[in-house]
């Protein structure tokens, strides 16, 4: 029997695995995608590094934790209290993954969770079943709903009310001197615009732009690029990349009751099960195109310590 099974290899799940690794706790990590990191992924095109997910990040990450992962010197400060990772935000995913030795079950989907003889059963879509003493669910609400439906239908129904925005992240690189002034989104189709000059992401004299475009998931990437170029009278970019992750941007009211809803769901979970990830942040994970990563990481660390305490008791 596994001590801990982590379902989901995004940032929160990886942070939990890293904390368990440091405490020498037996764990397994299940990830449905081909790669770790969830919506966080970076691409390199020539001398340009672009992000399909989080790009500009609030500067609230714990410095000692970054130093553990040799990332403290891999960031550049931009616009006051914001940073970027010099080699792409995926650097934080790779740095954590490099520290993990526990089993990884990639391209494996969990269909449901149950209880058998005092332990938890994890039923996979391919018919396999695993058991575990504790479980950390680090998956978006739309998937956590399905997993929990047979175990705790009331919580699953609450998760079913979570909905997602559809934001494509369009990265364009231009010589700085060729760019017009691009300050604010011209209409509601633009969720945000990030502009970074003079960073290690590009050679000197180039500017990296990231547009958050609120369009249907099936929108053609080149059509979005053409729309932006027409809107701002832009020439052919030196580099371009478009990323879209269906569960990257959860639509939540984030009203005065949001914190209580999340706390109540967590409190009502069966003992030995934790629910973490960007969908369950107390603050919106993104504000005007700037991402908050610290709470996602802390959720993973806190969940790991809660399971360690349960296992040792």
N, C-alpha and C positions, 0 to 999 in steps of 0.2 A: 504494500500500500504506500502510495506517495504521501509525504507529509503535507505538501502544498502543491496545488496545481494552479497555475496562472493562465487564464483564458484571455488572450489578447497581448500582442507584442508591440503595442504602441508605446509612447513615452512613459505613461504611468505604469504599465505592466513591466517594462524594462527596469524602471526605478525600483519596483518591488522585487524583481528577480535579483538585482544588484545588491539590495539590502539583505536578502536571504543568503546570497552567496557569501557576503562578508561574515555572516553569522553561522556559516557552515550548516545551513538547513537544507534538507533534501527537497528539491522542487522540480517540476517539469513545466515547460512553457509551450502552450498551444497557440498557433497563429494560423489563421485561415488564408492569409495572403502569401505571396512568394517571398516577400521581404519584410523585415522588421521596421518599426517606426511609424506605422499607421499613415497619417496624412503628411508626416514629415519626410520629405525626400528632396534630394538635390541632384542636379545634373550639371555636367561640365561640357561646354562646347568651345573648343579651342582654348582661349585664355579667359573665358567667361564662366562664372559659377552662378547658377540660377536655382531658385526654389520653386517647387510645385506646391508647397504648403507654406508653413510659417517661414517668414523672411526676417522682418524687423521684430525684435523681441524686447520686452521691457527689461531693464537692467536691475532685476531683483533676484537673480539666481545666487545661491549661496556660494561664496567664493571658495570656502574650504572644500565643498563638494566638487566644484569645477577643477580645483587643484588636484584632487584625488584622481580625476580622469584626464589630467594633463591638458585641460582646456582653458585654463585661466589666461594663457597668453594667446589664445586662438580666437579672440574676439576684438572687434573694433567698435568704439563708441560713436554713435551717430545721434545728432539732435538731442543733446542733453541726457535724458534718462533712458535712452534706447541703445541697443547693441545689435550687431549682426555677427554671425559666426563666419570667420574668414574663408573657410572651405565649404561653406554651406551649412544649413541647420542640421543636415543629416550627420554632421560630425558628432553631435551629441549622442545620436543613436548608435553610431559605430563605436564610439568610445565606451559606451556601456556594454554593448554586445561583446566587445573584445574581452571584457572581464568575466563573462559568464561561461561556466563549464557544465551547467545542468542540461538535461536533454531538451531538445527543441523539436516539436512536432509541427513542421511547416506544411502548409496547404492542407490542413486538417480542420474541419468544421464541426463545432459542437452543436448537436440538435437539442438536447435537453439535459436537465440535471434532476437527480432523484436521491432518495435515501434508502440504503439497504443495510440492515443489521448494524446500525450505529455509525455507518460511514457514508460518505457521499459517492454517488455513482455519476459518472460523466459519460453520457451516450453520444457517440460520434455519428455523423451522417453516413459514414461508410459501414456502420454496423458494429464497430469496435466499442468496447466499454472499458473505462478506467475507473479506479476508485481512489479516493483521497480522504485524508483526515480534515483538510481545510481547502477552501477554494477562494481565489481572488479573481473576480470577474472584472476584467479591464477592457470591456467591449462597449461599443456604442449602444444606446438605449434600444434601437430597433432590433439588435441581435440579442441583447440581454433579456428583452421581453420574451423571445422565443425560448431561450434557455430556462427561464424561471417559471414558465407558464404552468407546468405540472407540479412544480415544487411550491410556488407561492403565487397563485393566480392573481391575488389582489395587487401585489407589487408589479407583476407583469402588466396588468391593465394600466397602472399609472405610467409605466415606461412606454406603453403604446401611445400615449398622448404627446410624446416628444416628436417634434418634426424638425426638418432640416432645410436650411437655406441652400441654394445652389450657386456657389461662387466658383468661377473659373479664375485661376491666377495666371495672368498673362504677363510674361517677362519679356521686355524688349531692351536691347542695348544700343546706344547711339553715341557718336562723338558728342561731347558736352557742348561744343560750340554750335552744333547743328540743331539743338533743341530749343523750342519755344518755351515760354513760361508755362509750366503745368502745376497748378496750385491745388485746385479742389475738383472733385468729381462734378461733371456738368449736369448729371441727372441721376435718378434712382437706379439706373442700370449699372452704375459704377458704385460698388460698395466702398472702395477706397483706392487711393493711389499712393504708392511708396516711391520715393526717389532717393537714391544714394549715389553720391559723387565721391571720387577719390578714395575708393576702398580697395582692399586686396582682391575683391571679387572681379575686378576688371583692370585692364592696363590703364596707365595714367592717361587722362584726357577723355575717358569714357564715363558715361552715366548709365546706371542700371535702374530701370523702371519696372515696378510691378503693379499691374492694374487688377483690382478685384472686380470681376465682371459678373453681375447677377443675371444669368441666363439659364435656360433649360439644360439639364445634364447632357442631352444629345447634341447640343450646339457644336457646330464644326469649329475647330480651333482656328483654322485659317480665316474663317469668317469673322471671328472676334478680333483677330489681329488687323484685318482689313478695316473693320469698323473704327478701331482706335486710330489707325493711321489716317483715315478720312476725317475723323473728328478733329484731330490736331494737325492735319496737313504734314504728316511725317513721311520721310523717305523710307526706303528699304532698311530694316535694322541690321546692325552688325551681327547680332545673335538674337534668337527668339526661342521661347519655350512656354508651353501652356500646360498647367497642371489642374486636375479636377479630382476631388475625392468626395464621393457622395455624402459621407458622414463627417466631413471636416468642420462644418459650421452648424451647430445645433441652434434651432430657433426656440428660444425660451423667453418667457415674459420677463424673467429676472426682476419680478416685482418684490414687494416686501415679504411675500409668502414663499418665494423660491427656496431660500435657505431651509425653511422649515419642511418643505416638501421633500427635499433631498435627505435631510436628517431623519425624517420619519421613515422613509424607505429603508435607509441603512439600519435604523434601529429595529425595524420589523423583519429584517433578514434572519434566516435561521442562524444559530450560533456557528461560527467558523466559516462564514461566507462574507466576503467584502465586495463592495461595488465601487469601482474607481474609474477615472478617466475624464476627458474633457467635457463630456455631457453632464457631469455631476459637480462641476466647479461651482463655488459660491459666487464668484464673480464671472462675468462673461469672459470666456477664454481669449477673445479678440476684441480690441477696442480701436476703431478707426484703422483697421489693418495692422495694428501692432499686437503681437501675441503675448499672452501671459503663460509662461511655461512653469514657473516656480510652483504654483498650486498643483499642477498635474504631477510633478515630481514628488512633492510632499505627500500627496495622496498615496502614491506607491510606497513610499517609505513608511508612512503611518500604518498602512494595511499590512506590510511585512512584519512590523513590530507587533501588531495585534495578533497575527498568527503565531509568531514566535512565543508570545506570552501564553497563548492558548495551548500550544503544543507542550510547553514546559510545565504547565499546570496540570 
